[in-house]
Amino acid sequence: MTAMAEVSAHVPASASLRTDPPRIPPRTWAVVLAACTGQFLVVLDVSVVNVALPSMRTDLGLSAAALQWVVNAYAIAFAGFMLLGGRAADIYGRKLMFLVGLGVFTLASLAGGLAQEGWQLLAARAAQGLGAAVLAPATLTILTAAVPEGPARTKAIGTWMAVGAGGGAAGGLIGGVLTDALSWRWVLLINVPIGALVLIAAALRITEGRAGDRRRIDLLGAVLVTAGLATVSYGIVQTEAEGWTAAATLVPLSAGTALLAAFVLVEARTAVPLIPLRVFSARAVSSANASMLLMGSATFSMWYFMTVYAQNVLGYTPLRAGLALLPTSLAVVIGSKLAPRLMARTGAKSLAVAGVLVTAAGFGWQSTMGVDGSYLTAICLPGILMMAGAGLASTPLAALATSGADPGDAGLVSGLVNTSRTMGGALGLAVLSTVAAARTAGSADAADITAGYALAFRTASGVLLAGVLLMLLWLPARRRPRP
């Protein structure tokens, strides 16, 4: 927005009188609306289930360990197949992949909403993540293909970004309203009529397009990294009940590690890898992605623990929990909006370090939570610190990663940053849930449950401080960008 304002300031007054504001034809707006709605659903379903988790557990008899998989099944499938989804859109057509992704997402939402057993819900959430991984990359490419380059495209992309941010911020509130007014099933079923309408509109309005490259896609790589991540996460969860030396723990941990090693081997040898390993030779790319993975491992789990703490300990209803977390959701949006301006003054590395320090302070504050905590000091203010810091740090880390990539790899690296954050979040949730469960030791007492959550937040704060040290030592110090 600042850059646009500076450009307009140098346009002669007579020219400004002759120039109409950028207009997008109604037919094109239908395409933009379909793309934005798809993006909204994808982002929304990362967070909308959080406030419904206690109701899901009660209705389906889910264990505490299984409950985290309602979140992680979606996140792992989404992260593991996201880069593959972008590649498939280029090869097989953006419209086709948009329709396939949205179709899978909608059908999986229906299956999840009708689930009668815990495993059915988890399978549906994994299928939702797969659909989202195909759908999400296609939304932006469809939008940029439909709108000519210039002010109109800038306006359309701004709308797309705002809708995505709104989906994340509104997830808790929408989930709370639906769970309280109807049932937890409607946090998934609501996607069905919306998805069906968008499918019809997209089939009629979107024109097909592809990059023209018909090379094969790295399906094996996507399956290996997703299966490896899921198996390692399962092994971590098993440590709480079985210990680190039990076969039930060692087997999945070993198998998951082997799958991830096989993924690296495949990527090194295949002609068209999902993630070309050469991109990590750039210091900015490797350090920024490692930093994003560590930050995501803490911040992703925050929503899970804050939600179950508000409902299981403080006795909030789903709607009240959603409202309670709304300032936290808005904080990450505000932090993200402020980051570009602050980065121009401080530099990317300094702002990233400062943002993670703010986030760590919020996690440390949250770890002082008690059974009778007040809303202001036990949820609102520490939550704002945690997410405002995350918003401030994410933009400079993404900027550093993409600045270190070759021009032809910019899109790949941008997607890789999101993948690192989501994968880190999935692993972090598995680890921190195990830490909390080990401290609680199966007790149903509110004080013990709270102590478990508090230990998870202290552990996350330590991870973030380790991330700060990593950034100070590894992130490249770049010149400040021009304001």
N, C-alpha and C positions, 0 to 999 in steps of 0.2 A: 504493500500500500504506500509506503514512503517513497519507493522508487517511482511509482506511477504519479504521485503528487509532484515530485521534482520534474518529471518530464513535462507535465501539463503546465508547469510554471514558466516554461520557456517557449510555449506556443503563443504566437501573436493573437491579440484579442480578435482581430478580424477572422482569423482561421477558426478560433473557437466558436465564433458565431455560425460558421458554415458547417461545423462538425456535429453530427448527431451522436448521442451516446450509443455505445455498442448494443445492437439489437440481435436477438437470436430468434429466428423464425419459429412459429408455433410448432411446426412439425419436428424441428430440431429440439425444441424444449421437451417434447415427449420423449425423445431419446435420452436427453440429460436427466429427466425425471426418473426414467427407468434405471439408468446407471446409478443415480444417487440413492434410489430406494434399495437397490441391491447392496450397495455399500453400507447403508444404514442397517439393514438386517444382519449383515456379517459382523459389524462392530457391536451392534446391540446384543447379539447372542453370546458375546464374550462375558458380558456383565449381567445380563437380565436374569440369569438363573440364580445369582448369588443369594438374593433375599428369599428365594423359594427353597433353598437347600434344607432348612429344618423341616419344612412341610414334606418335601420329597422323602426325607429320611423316615419320618413317622409313617407315611402312607405306604412306602415300599419296603420298609424294614431294612434300610441300608445301614451298614456298619460305618463307624467314623472313618475307617480307611477307605471304604468304597465311596463315601460321600465326596471326597476330593476328586475322584475320577469323573464325577459329573462335570467338573470344570476341566480337568486335565485331558479327558478323552477328546474333547473338542479342540483344546489348545495344541495337543501333540499332532493330531491329524492335520489341523490347519497349518501349523508351522512346517511339518514334514513335506507337505505336498504343495505349498504356496509357490515355490519357484517353478515346480513342474507345471502348475496351472498357468503361469505366465507364458511359459514356453509353448504349451499346448494351444493357447490362444493365438500365438503368432503363426503356428504351423497349420492348425486345423480350422482356424477362423474364429474371430472374436465373438460374433453373434452365436455361433454354434456352441462355443464353450460357455458363454453367458447363459444360454438356455439350459445346457446340460448341468452346469453348476447350480443354477437356481432350482432346476427340477429336482436334483438330488437333495439339495438343502430343504426344499419344501416337503418332499416325501419323508425325509428323516425327521423333520419337525412333527409331522403327523404321527409317525411311529413313536416318537418320544412322548408325545402328549397322550397317547393311548396305552403306554407301557403298563403292564401289570406286574412285572418282576424287575428287580434292580438291574439285572444283566441286559434286559431289553432297553432300558433307559440309557445305559452306558453305550450299548451298540449304536443306538440312534444318535447319541451325541457325537460319537466318532464319525458316523456317516455325515452328520451336519458339518463337522470340521472339514471333511473331504470335499463336500459341496462348496463350502465357503472358500477353500483353497483354489478351486477352479473358478469360482465366481468373482472373487475380489480382484485379481489382476485384470480380468476382462472389463470391469466397470470403468476404469480410468482410460484404457485404450479405446473403448467404444466412444467415450465422451470426447477424447481428443481427436478421434477420426471424424466425428460428426460435426465438430465446431471448427471453423477455419482459424488458423493461427492469427493472433492479434488480441485486441481488447476483449472481444466476445469470448474467446477461449479462456482468457484469464478470468473473466467473470464466471464462466461455467466451472472451471477448476476450483475457484474460490467457493462456489456453491457446494461442490463435491466434498471439499475438505471440511466445510462447516457442518455438513450433514453427517460426515463420519465422526467428527468430534461430538456432535449432538447425540449420536447413537450411544457412544460410550458414556456420556454424562447422564443421559436419560434412562440408562439400563436399570439402575437400582429403583428409580421411581416407578417406571412402567411395570417392573417385576413386582413391586410391592402392591400397586393398585390391582393388578390382575390376580395375584395370589390372595389378597384380602377379599376382593369383590367376587371372585369366581373360585379358582383353585390354582394350585401350582401348575397344573396341566396347561393352563392357558398361556403361560409364558412361552410355551412351545407352539401350541395350537394357533396362536395369533398370527404366526408366520404363514399359515396355510392359505387363508383367503388373500392376504397381501401378496404372497408369492404367486398365487394363481393369476391374479389380476396383472401383475408385472410380466409374467410369462406371456400372456395374451398380447399385452401392449408391445413387448419386445419382439415377438414373432411378427407383428404387423408393421412396426415402425422402424426397427433397426435393420440396416443393410449389412450384408456380410462383408468382411474384410480380413485380410491376412497379410503377413509380412512377405509372403512369397517363398519362404524357405521351407522346403519339404524334408529336411533332415529328420532323422528319428529323434525321439525324446528319450531321456534317461529315466525310464520307469523303474528300472532296477535300483538305481541310486535313491530315488524317492522312497521306495519300499524299504530299503535297508536302513536309511536314516530314521524313518518313522518307527519301524519295528524295533530298532536298537534303542531309541529314546524311550519308547513305551516299556520295553523290557527292563532297562536300567531303573526307570521310575518304579516299576513293580517291585524290583529287588530292594530298592531303598525302603519302600513301604513295609516290606516283610521284616525288616530289621527290628521293628518295634515289638512284634509278636514272637519272632523266632530267634533274634540275636544275630550278630554278624557272622558267626561261624557255622550256623545251621545250613544244611543243604538247600532248604527252601529259600534261603537268602543268596547263597553263593552261586547256585545254578543260574537264576535269572540275571544276577549281576555279571557273571562271566559270559553268559550268552549275549546279553546286551552289549557288553564291551566288544565281543567278537563281531557282532553285527555292525557296530560303528566302525571297527577297524576294516571290515570288508567294504563298507561304504567308501572310506578313504582310498582303499586300493582300487575300487571300481572307478572313482573319480579321476585317479591318476592315470588310468589306462584307457578309458573309453574315449572315443573320438569326439563326442558331444556331451560333456559332463554336465550334470545338474549344477554343480558349483565348481568351476575351474579353479584348481588349487593355486594357480599362478597369481590369482588376485590377492592372496594372503602374503605374497612377497612384499607388497607395499606396507610399510610400517603403519601408516595411517589407517589402512583398511583393517589389518589384523588387530591393532590395539583398540580401535573404536568398537569393533565387533565384540572383542573380549570384554570391554567395559560395559557395553550394552547388555551382554549376557548376564554379567554379575548384577547390574542394576535391575534387570528384568526379574532375576531370581528372587529379589526381595519385594519389589513393588507389585508384581502380579499377585503374590500371595496375600498382600495387604487386604484386598477386597474380600477374600475368603474369610480371613480371621476377624475382620471388623464386623462382617455380617453375622457370623455365628456368635460372636461375643455380644452383639447388640440384642440378639433374640434369645440365645440360650442362657445368658447370664443376667443381662439387664431387663429381660422380659419384654422387649419391643415387639410389636406386631410387624408383619412383613412390610406394611405400608409405612409405618413409623420408621422402620430401619431404612427404607428407601429414601425417605425424606431426610433422615439424619445424615446420610452419606452424600446428599446432593451438593453441599458446599465443597466436599472433598472432590467430587467429580468436576465441579466448575473450576477448582484450583488448578487442575492439570491443564485445562483449556487456557486459563489466563496465563499460566507459566509458559505454555507453548507460544502464545501470542507475544509475550514480552521478550522471549529469548532472542529473536533476530535483532531487535534494537540494542539489547544489552550486549550481544555478541560483537556488535560493531564497535563498542567501547572497550570491552574487556579482552576480546579474543576468544576463540572457540575453546581452547584448552582450559583457560581460567574459569569460564562460565560453566563448563562441564563439571569441573572439580567443585566449584561453589554450589552448584545445583545438587550434586550427590551429598555434599556435607549437610545441606539443608534437609535433604531427605533422611539422612542418617540421624539427624537431631530429632526429626519427627518420630522415627522408629524408636529412638531411645525414650522419648517422652511417652509414647504409647505403651512401652514396656512397664510403666509404672501403674498401669490399669488395675482397678480393684473391683470387688464384687458390687460395691455401692457407688461406682464412679458416676460423676455428673456428666451430662451430655457435652458441656463446653470443654471440659478438661480431659475427658476420657475418650471422646470421639471427634468432636468438631475441630478444635485447634490443632491437635497432633496430626489429624488426617489432612488438614489443609497444608501443613508443613511438608508432610510426606509427598503429596501429589504435586504441590507447587514446585518443589525441588526437582521432582522427576520431569515435569514439563520443561523446566529451565535446562536440564541436562540433556534431554533427548535430541533437541535440535542441533546443538553444537557437535554432539557425537555423530549424528547422521551427516552433518556438513563435513566433518573431518574425514569420515569414511569415504564419501563420494569425491572429495577433493583429491584423495590419494589414488583414485582409480583412473585407468585409461578412459578416454572419452567413450569408447565403444563398450565399456563395462559399467558405465554409470548406472544404468537401469538395473543391472544385475546386482550391483553392490547396494543400491537403495533397497531392493527386495531382501537382500541378505541381512541388512541391519534389522528389519522387522522380524525376519526369521530368527535371528540370534536372540532378540528380546523375548519372543514368544517361547522359544525352546528353553531359554534360561528360566522363564517363568514356570514352565511345566516341571522342570527339575527342581526348582526352588520350592514349589508347593509340596512336592513329594518329600523333600528333605525336612522342611519346616513343619509339616504335618506330623512327621515321624518324631521330631524333637518335642512337639507339644504333647503328642500321645504318650511318649516315654515319661514325661514329667507328670502327666495326669495319672498314668498307671491304671487306667480303667475306672477310676473313681467318678461317681456322678455328682460329687459335692461341688457346689459352685466355686468355692475357694480354690479347689484343686484344678478345676477346668480353667479358671482365670489364670492360675499360676502357669499352666501349660501354654496358654496363649501368650502370656507375658514373656516366657522364655523364648518362644518363637520370634517375637519382635526383637528381643535382645540379640538373638543369633543373627537375625537379618541386619540389624544395625552393625554388627561386627563384619558381616559380608560387605556391606556398603563401605565401611572404612577401609577394608582391604582393597575394594575397588578404587577408592581415592588414591591409595598408595600406588596401585598399578597404573593409574592415569598419570600421576606425577612422574613416574619413572619411564613410561612407555609412550604415551601420547606425544606426537610431535608438536613442538612449539611453533605455531605458524604466525605470520604477521596478521595484525588486525585487519579485517576487511574494511573497505571504505564504507562510511555511513550512507 
